[in-house]
Structures are given as structure tokens and as C-alpha cells.
Amino acid sequence: MSEPTPNPYLLQVPLYIAGKSPEEAREALGLNDVLKLASNENPLGPSPMAVAALQGALAEAHRYPGIAERDLRRRLAIHLGRGLSENHFIIGNGATDVLRMIAQTFIFGGGETVACRVSFPLFGLLPTMFGGKPILIDPAEDYSIDLDSVLGAVTQDTRIVWLCSPNNPTGIVLTARSVEALLAELPQGVVVVMDESYCDYVDDPSAVDAIEHVVRGRNLIAVRSFSKSAGLANLRVGYGIARPELIEYLMHAVLPFNTGSPAIQAAIASLDDLDYHNHSRQLIQEERAFLFQGLTGLGLRAIASQANFVLAVGVPGGGQWLADQLLQSGVIVRPMRDFGLPDAIRVSVGRREQTERFLAALKGILDTRRSIPPSGSLP
Ligand SMILES: *Cc1c(COP(=O)(O)O)cnc(C)c1O
């Protein structure tokens, strides 16, 4: 019997390796108290209003989702205002599903996309999946996405430019001015994706406002998620915002019933819980400053972040070594090799006592390392 032939493009895409789960760490190391600061989850947990809505919707689990998805688009239009209507939105099974729809819609018969090498890894994987070619440019010296380099990598074959603000894994925002300049130079017909999964944590007034470009009718798709600031990562709800003509193209890439009503009802309820959102935003902004100071106080180089994580670069021993050491102490952080930075770790912002526990473990590791003479220094 001969072997069936799978899609060769698909086989080039490496399997996604998520950050280690607390359950895995507990099993592997026999630890019972594991702290995960690796996937930028909301340390507050979900909004109680979202949980109540989810529970209320479960009795309808035997039914296919009805108009919940349209209700969410209407609620988002009201929530964000600015002349947006339900037709400016598309709902996905997480923001990653929306990114997939965009790649599938605009990459066909080859074609290239441009993204920064130090950004969300999916930007480099999705084009390959659909037979396109991802072009990955280097970041600027300060680790920001270099929009001049992005523009320089655009060719006649470019279909999509993938941007992320605040960028994962650096937490650096793109400025309104620099994006304006990029859009002015970019050839007509190139789709700009602005992944804004962390936009609720931004307090820098110079940051780009993607919706402004949507409202002005540009070829820009903003992508947002309920996984991070709304604390609903396990329910898989995300959305795209674009002018209605672009949304109509994307709708061809939606699989029937791509998100369930319980998840959508929870998302709608979370939009209504303004207290939760304000509390979550304030907590993250305060605690990321504490985490940043803690890292620099221990002599590490940290990048000032507008998201709910902080990147430390040039760490002793390299990212994988340091993450392994921290794991031995029961703290999971994310080594950054898959994000293009083998010498870095990314640490999610937690509650004060969680960050203190992480910093104490880190200090212990760094102190021990300093007390051992570097290999080769002995005669
Ligand atoms: C977490 C994350 C996502 C994934 O969002 P989901 O809604 O959980 O699929 C998308 N983009 C970036 C940059 C992220 O960090």
C-alpha cells in the first residue's frame, strides 16, 4: 500500500509548541506549587459576569450557535463607537483563527508576506501553510519593528504586512506617525494586519490607533482577542476589524459555527464589566512597572513594555537555560528562541506576590551563577 501524499506546504510548518503547562511541570518535577508566567494570561481570572453568562448558556449546549455571533459584532460596534457598524467585524475562534482567515484569503498561487523576525511566530508560519513565502526582517537595534526595513522588503509579490502593537514579545508599540508614513508608501493592494491583542494595556499616547485607519478606508485589518485583557483565553474568541468589503472577503474563510454561543455570551458579558476591565488594566500597568524594575534591579536588561509581559534580553546562560533553572524553582517563563531571541526570556505580569516569587527565584539563580567561576577561568 502506498503512502498518501499530505500537503507539502503544511509539512514545512513546525508543530506549535505551547509554553509548558503547570500540570506538565507538576508531573515532570513533582512540584505541587507551580507558578506560570509564560502565556500572558490574565492574573485576575475571568470576569465574574462572564462566568455567569457562560454558565447560563451551557443548558443550550445541544444546539448550534444562533445569532450570538451577530450580537457580539453589534456589541463591539457600540462598545468601540467611532462610526463602526456590525459589518466592520468578523468573529474568530480566537485571534489566531482570524489571522488564519487573513492568510487563507490573501495568499494563493504563491505570494509573499513581510513581518519582523522578532514578533508573533504565527506571522512566519501561516504564509507557508498556504503556499506563500514569509519574508522576515530584523528588528531595529532597540528591538522595535523597523518599518523602513518592512517597506524595503515589500515587492510586487507582497500580499500581507504583519504588524503587532504592542508587539509580542517586546511589548513595544508602533507610533501613529510611523504607521502613517508606512501606509503612505505601501503599494495599493497590500493588506496590513495590525495585531492588537494587547492594546488594552497601552498608556503611551503616541501609539498607533488602528481603528482610525479602518475608519479612513485603508487596507488595514486590526485583530483583537478576548484571551488577554478579558481573561477568556480558554474560550477562544477573537475578532477582526476592517472596512466591510475586506470583512466580506474574510467571511469566505470562516468555517460554519466557528465559535460557540457560551463563549460568545461570556465575551459579551465581559465587555459590559467595565469595573473588571478598569481594575485589570490598572493592575497590569502598576505591576509591569514593578516587574520591569525588579528585572533591571537584578542587573538584567529589560525592555520597557506596553503589554502584560516584560522581555529580558541578553540573560545569563541564555533563555532556555534560565527558563529551565526557573522551572526547577516552580516558575514557568517563556524562553524566546521561537520568537527569534535565543538569549531572552519573556515574563508575564502577575499579581504582586507572584512577581515577588519569580524575582526571588531569579535572584537565587543569578547569585549561584555568579559564585561559580566561569569555566575556563581556572589555570
Ligand atoms: C496571545 C496572542 C494571540 C492569540 O490570541 P487568541 O485570541 O488566544 O487566539 C494573537 N496574537 C498575539 C500577538 C498574541 O500574543
Ligand as a Chemical Component Dictionary entry (heavy atoms), coordinates in Angstrom:
data_LIG
# 
_chem_comp.id                   LIG 
_chem_comp.type                 NON-POLYMER 
_chem_comp.pdbx_formal_charge   0 
_chem_comp.three_letter_code    LIG 
# 
loop_
_chem_comp_atom.comp_id 
_chem_comp_atom.atom_id 
_chem_comp_atom.alt_atom_id 
_chem_comp_atom.type_symbol 
_chem_comp_atom.charge 
_chem_comp_atom.model_Cartn_x 
_chem_comp_atom.model_Cartn_y 
_chem_comp_atom.model_Cartn_z 
_chem_comp_atom.pdbx_ordinal 
LIG C1 C1 C 0 -1.958 35.702 22.510 1  
LIG C2 C2 C 0 -1.830 36.265 21.135 2  
LIG C3 C3 C 0 -2.753 35.942 20.139 3  
LIG C4 C4 C 0 -3.706 34.796 20.328 4  
LIG O1 O1 O 0 -4.933 35.177 20.674 5  
LIG P1 P1 P 0 -6.113 34.115 20.769 6  
LIG O2 O2 O 0 -7.292 35.005 20.734 7  
LIG O3 O3 O 0 -5.942 33.393 22.066 8  
LIG O4 O4 O 0 -6.048 33.199 19.589 9  
LIG C5 C5 C 0 -2.689 36.586 18.914 10 
LIG N1 N1 N 0 -1.694 37.468 18.671 11 
LIG C6 C6 C 0 -0.764 37.767 19.583 12 
LIG C7 C7 C 0 0.300  38.736 19.260 13 
LIG C8 C8 C 0 -0.803 37.160 20.843 14 
LIG O5 O5 O 0 0.161  37.407 21.734 15 
# 
loop_
_chem_comp_bond.comp_id 
_chem_comp_bond.atom_id_1 
_chem_comp_bond.atom_id_2 
_chem_comp_bond.value_order 
_chem_comp_bond.pdbx_ordinal 
LIG C1 C2 SING 1  
LIG C2 C3 SING 2  
LIG C2 C8 DOUB 3  
LIG C3 C4 SING 4  
LIG C3 C5 DOUB 5  
LIG C4 O1 SING 6  
LIG O1 P1 SING 7  
LIG P1 O2 DOUB 8  
LIG P1 O3 SING 9  
LIG P1 O4 SING 10 
LIG C5 N1 SING 11 
LIG N1 C6 DOUB 12 
LIG C6 C7 SING 13 
LIG C6 C8 SING 14 
LIG C8 O5 SING 15 
# 
